[in-house]
Amino acid sequence: MMAKTIAICNQKGGVGKSTTAVNVGSYLALLGKQVLLVDLDPQGNATISCGVSRGRVTKTLHEALIDGLSLTEALISSPIERLDVVPSSFDLADLELKLAQGPERETVIRKLCEPLQSRYDAILFDCPPSLGVLTVNALVASDCVLIPVQCEYLALEGLNALLRAIDQIKQQFNPHLKLGGIVLTMADFRANLTREVSEEVKRFFKDLVFETTIPRNVRLAESPSFGRPVCVYDPTSSGALAYQMLAREVALKIGLMEEKDTVTSKGDA
């Protein structure tokens, strides 16, 4: 069975992209799936948030892209069983320009991931907040795109550019790429703004919006600074419970689980 590949991206920063990548990946692993999280963001937030300290990292995605290192040599196990990480580094920021000038620059990540397809159930790409060559590579390598959208007035700003980019990738490089869904993040349920933005996004994108909305939650915001996914840091918090539900939705939507499995896992939780 080939891995389901998911690009988690939004060129707008601060929307909960890395938080979503880390916590969806963690809960998929807790559901019994073998998961690989590839950190494409030079800031390395997903790497650190998974509990992989910089001191443990000796080889990163940069070495795989520049020196011909295999991803198997670069990946590192996280504290979450069944969740592996390909770490990022600040060197990736300089790599954008080098990749942009190279041949077949759009397919480098896809080729690196091909040997790992049968090893994992899901491969998640945490993309940088841009539509640069690393994000394009993730889209070319993916089956679907998950877009976190913050519950604010400017939620739809920039989405049209991202959707156009996805459409171009489909036409030129990856005809199988689908928009897997939009997840609303950082929702403050005490404010009318959350309801207004949610209604606007759902009116525009309809069934593409996941039912689960991620709340603005202190424990969720704290967990990266402790190097722990929220399922470890505070599994009873509202943020943890929301990501647990979202992971089940994602697994169901992309075919990693069936409805009967979802019901069983709820009963076991």
SVG drawing of the C-alpha trace seen along z (x, -y; Angstrom):
<svg xmlns="http://www.w3.org/2000/svg" viewBox="-23 -41 50 43">
<polyline fill="none" stroke="black" stroke-width="0.4" points="0.0,0.0 1.3,-3.4 1.4,-6.2 -1.2,-9.0 0.7,-12.2 -0.6,-15.5 0.8,-19.0 -0.2,-21.3 0.2,-24.8 -0.9,-28.4 1.4,-31.2 0.0,-33.4 2.0,-32.9 0.7,-32.5 -2.4,-30.5 -1.5,-27.3 0.1,-25.5 3.0,-23.8 0.7,-23.2 -1.7,-21.4 1.0,-19.4 2.4,-18.2 -0.8,-17.4 -2.6,-15.8 0.5,-13.7 0.7,-12.8 -2.9,-11.7 -2.7,-9.7 0.2,-7.9 -1.8,-7.3 -4.5,-5.9 -2.0,-3.2 -0.7,-4.7 2.9,-4.9 3.5,-8.6 6.4,-10.6 6.4,-14.4 8.7,-16.2 9.6,-19.7 10.1,-22.0 10.0,-25.2 13.5,-26.7 12.3,-27.8 12.0,-24.2 8.9,-24.8 7.4,-21.4 10.7,-19.6 11.0,-21.3 7.2,-20.9 7.5,-17.1 10.0,-16.9 13.1,-16.6 15.6,-18.9 18.2,-20.6 20.9,-18.8 19.7,-15.5 19.7,-16.5 22.8,-15.7 21.3,-15.3 18.4,-17.3 16.4,-17.7 19.1,-20.1 21.6,-17.3 19.2,-15.2 18.5,-17.9 22.1,-19.0 24.3,-16.0 22.2,-13.2 21.5,-11.8 18.5,-9.5 15.5,-10.5 15.9,-7.3 19.3,-8.5 17.9,-11.9 14.7,-10.9 14.6,-10.7 12.1,-9.1 9.9,-11.4 8.8,-10.7 5.5,-9.7 5.5,-6.0 5.1,-5.5 5.8,-9.2 9.1,-9.9 10.4,-13.4 12.7,-14.6 14.1,-17.6 14.5,-21.1 17.3,-23.6 17.9,-27.3 20.0,-26.2 16.8,-25.6 16.3,-29.3 19.3,-29.5 18.3,-26.4 15.2,-28.0 17.4,-29.9 19.6,-26.9 16.6,-24.6 14.9,-27.2 17.9,-27.2 18.2,-23.4 16.8,-20.9 13.5,-19.2 13.3,-21.5 9.6,-20.8 10.0,-17.0 13.0,-16.8 10.9,-16.1 8.7,-13.6 11.7,-11.6 13.2,-11.6 10.0,-10.3 9.4,-7.5 11.5,-4.9 9.5,-5.5 6.0,-5.2 5.6,-1.6 7.0,-2.2 4.4,-4.7 0.7,-5.1 0.9,-8.9 3.5,-11.4 2.8,-15.0 4.7,-18.0 4.8,-21.1 5.3,-23.9 6.9,-27.3 4.6,-30.3 5.2,-31.1 4.5,-29.8 8.2,-29.2 9.9,-26.2 9.7,-24.1 6.0,-24.5 5.7,-23.7 7.7,-20.6 5.3,-19.5 2.3,-20.1 3.9,-18.0 4.6,-15.2 1.2,-15.2 -2.2,-13.5 -4.0,-16.3 -3.7,-19.7 -4.9,-20.7 -5.2,-24.4 -5.3,-25.9 -7.3,-29.2 -7.3,-31.5 -10.6,-32.8 -10.0,-36.4 -11.4,-39.0 -8.6,-38.5 -9.1,-34.7 -9.7,-34.5 -7.0,-36.9 -4.3,-35.1 -6.4,-31.9 -7.2,-32.7 -3.5,-32.8 -3.0,-29.5 -5.9,-27.9 -4.5,-29.1 -1.2,-27.6 -2.8,-24.3 -4.6,-24.4 -1.4,-25.1 0.4,-22.3 -2.5,-19.9 -2.3,-21.0 1.5,-20.9 2.9,-18.3 0.4,-16.4 -3.0,-15.8 -4.0,-13.7 -3.6,-16.6 -6.9,-17.4 -7.9,-20.0 -8.3,-17.8 -10.0,-20.4 -9.8,-23.7 -9.5,-23.7 -10.5,-26.7 -7.9,-27.5 -7.5,-29.8 -11.2,-30.1 -12.5,-32.1 -15.9,-30.8 -16.8,-33.7 -16.5,-36.2 -19.0,-36.9 -16.0,-37.1 -15.4,-33.3 -19.0,-32.6 -18.9,-35.2 -15.6,-34.0 -16.7,-30.4 -20.0,-31.1 -18.2,-33.1 -15.6,-30.3 -18.2,-27.6 -20.5,-29.6 -17.5,-30.0 -16.0,-26.5 -19.0,-24.4 -18.2,-20.8 -14.4,-21.4 -14.4,-22.8 -13.7,-20.2 -16.4,-19.9 -13.8,-20.3 -12.7,-23.8 -9.5,-24.3 -10.0,-26.6 -7.6,-29.3 -6.2,-27.4 -3.5,-28.3 -2.2,-24.7 -2.1,-24.3 0.0,-27.5 2.3,-26.4 3.1,-22.9 5.7,-23.8 7.8,-25.7 8.0,-22.5 8.8,-20.4 5.8,-18.3 2.7,-17.7 -0.4,-18.6 -1.5,-15.0 1.5,-14.6 1.6,-18.0 -2.1,-18.2 -4.3,-15.5 -7.4,-16.7 -7.2,-20.3 -9.8,-21.6 -7.0,-22.0 -5.9,-18.4 -9.5,-17.1 -10.1,-19.2 -7.0,-17.9 -7.9,-14.3 -11.2,-14.8 -9.6,-16.5 -7.1,-13.6 -10.0,-11.2 -11.7,-13.4 -8.6,-13.6 -8.0,-9.8 -11.5,-9.1 -11.4,-11.6 -8.2,-10.3 -9.0,-6.7 -6.7,-5.8 -9.7,-4.7 -13.3,-3.6 -16.3,-4.8 -16.5,-1.6 -12.8,-2.1 -13.5,-5.7 -16.4,-4.5 -14.1,-1.9 -11.3,-4.3 -13.7,-6.7 -14.8,-3.9 -11.1,-3.0 -10.1,-6.6"/>
</svg>
